[in-house]
Amino acid sequence: MMGRTAGHYPIAVLAGDGIGREVMPPALEVVEQVARRFDFTVDWVEYPWSCEYYTRTGAMMPADGLPMLAEQKAILLGAVGDPSLPDHLSLWGLLIPIRRAFDQYINLRPARLLPGVQSPLLRADRGIDIMVVRENSEGEYSEVGGRMFPGTPHEFAVQEAIFTRRGIERVVDYAARLATTRGGRLVSATKSNGIIHSMTFWDEVFREVMAGHPGVDGRLMHVDALAARFVSHPHDLDVVVGSNLFGDILTDIGAVIVGSMGMAPSANLNPEGEHPSMFEPVHGSAPDIAGTGVANPIGQIWSAAMMLDHLGETAAAAAIMDAIHAVLGESDIRTPDLGGTATTTEVTAAVLQSLAAGDRAPA
C-alpha cells in the first residue's frame, strides 16, 4: 500500500483585534506541532487587517485583499472589533465580504459540552452535543434597504431579508447530510407564524429537501420555542439548521450553555472547496480583558482543528481535540471564564504537553 502523501497548506492568518492577537499564536503553535507529527506542512501568510488597520488606512482591508486571500488554502481568523469603530463597519468591511466573495454559505458551529467543563444549566448530566448549521450568505443580513429623512421626526429605515430557493436548498441539504453522520435528527428554526413571506418559503423548501432524505427525522420548530429548548432540553437536539439571523442567535445560546463563549469555534465553509473557507472563534475581540493574559485559547485552537478537518487532516484534528479533552477532563488548568485561574499561556502549554504525550504514545 502506498503511504500518505504529505500535504502543504498556505494559510491566511488574520489575528485581528483585542484578544484575537493573544489567542492566535497558541493556535498556530498547536497546528505546527500536529503538522510535524502527521507529516504535513503549513505556511502562515499573515495579514494585519483589523480595526487598527482601518484607523490607519480608512479600510478594513486593501482593495486587492480578496484576491490575496483567494490564493490561500484556508483563512484562520482571530477576532475583529474595537470600541473605537462601530461594529457594522468592521463586519461589513471584512468578514461579510470574505464570506460572500468565497461563497462560504455554511456557518458551522458546534455546541458540545466537553469533559470537566461545568454547564450553567442545572441538568446537563445527559450531555450536550448540538451542531448548528447557519445559512451564511443571505437571509436577514443583507444590504438591501435604506433610510430616508435622516435627522427629522419622519426618519425611517427599511431593511430587507433576502431568501432564495437555492440558498435554502443547499443549507438544508448540507444539514440533512450532516445529520445522517450523527443522530439522524434535524430541527429547522422558523418563525412562519409571524414572518409570513420569507419564513413560510423557508418551511416549504425545507419540506421539499427533506423528502429526499427519508432517513433523517426532520421537523420545524419556531425559533423562540427552539431557543427555550436549547436551555430546557439541549440533550434532545442533534443538528439544527437556521437562517443567518436565527442561526447567529441560537449559536450564542449554544456557546453559553456549554460553558463559555471563549470555547466556541466556528467554520465558514465553501463545502465544494472552490474557494478558501474561514475558521474563527465566536468570542469576539473582548476588549474588556484584552492585554490581561487570561483569554481562553481553546475556541481559537478548536477552530484550527476544524480547519484541519476540512483540509482532510482528520487525524491531526482529532489529536488536537483529544488534547483539549485531556486538559479539561484530567486537570484543573482552565482560564477564568471556566472558573479557573490559569493564563492563556498556561492553558496553551498544557494542550501542547498533552499533544507531546500523544506523540510518545505507542502505536
Secondary structure, DSSP 8 states (H G I E B T S, - for coil): -------EEEEEEEEESTTHHHHHHHHHHHHHHHHHHHT-EEEEEE---SHHHHHHHSSSS-TTHHHHHHTSSEEEEEE--BTTB-HHHHIIIIIHHHHHHTT--EEEEEEE--TT---SSTT-TT--EEEEEEE-SSBT--S-EEEESTTSTT-EEEE--B--HHHHHHHHHHHHHHHHTTTSEEEEEE-TTTSTTHHHHHHHHHHHHHTT-TTSEEEEEEHHHHHHHHHH-GGG--EEEE-HHHHHHHHHHHHHHTT-GGG-EEEEE-TTSSS-EEEEESS---TTTTTSS----HHHHHHHHHHHHHTT-HHHHHHHHHHHHHHHHH-----GGGT----HHHHHHHHHHHHHHHHHS--
